[in-house]
């Protein structure tokens, strides 16, 4: 029975990894580049599960009936099935405003530096990290006179301020930190925490300090905005 339980647990682990990899839900927890490794790990785990069952079948006759009394006791290994079932049936969502409000911005203090010119075209679509880095480290020089498009979820701040936010990961969701950009200008009304929007505007000279870690938060002067669905890959890296 113990071998069957081990094989069942391994099968659920492998199946969960495959489900996360092929539905795209894995991007809620790790960087996109990890997907091939997840698939490979799932194949290995499923192969071990099959080998475990095969080995158990070969030993059935040799074991005899003398150990039947061992199966009457509850095996705590069954508890290992619970997290796998949760991931299979109720996959937790990507990190959002709750985590961002409790974490300081990932944009730490750094000396001013020149940034490369923006690409041609107007508006220019930028990542949150790219915009925030240029706004703070370059004092907005490379952003001046350009129309810029950013997207993220909104986070409420003090005094009615709204921050456009994106979580940034180095490896996985465990090390995620938010990048926050304050919104000024034509800020959309009736926003709710975790609403995803796309905004177009221009560089604003205003900067705040994140109340969590006192690091700088740049601003964008919004000219237009559009609600958008949450993307499949919600993290920047």
Buried (B, 14 or more C-beta within 10 A) or exposed (E): EEBEBBBBBBBBBBBBBBBBBEEEBBBBBBBEEBBEEBBEBBEEBBEBBBEBBEEBEEEEEEEEEEEEEEEEEEEEEEEBBEEBEEBEEEBEEBBBBEBBBEBBBBBEEEEEEEBEEBEEEEBBBBBBBBBBBBBBBBBBEBBEEBBBBBBBBBBBBEEEBBBBBBBBBEEBBEEBBBBBBBBBBBBBEEBEBBBBBBBBBBBBEEBBEBEBBEBBBBBBBBBBBEEEEBEEEBBBB
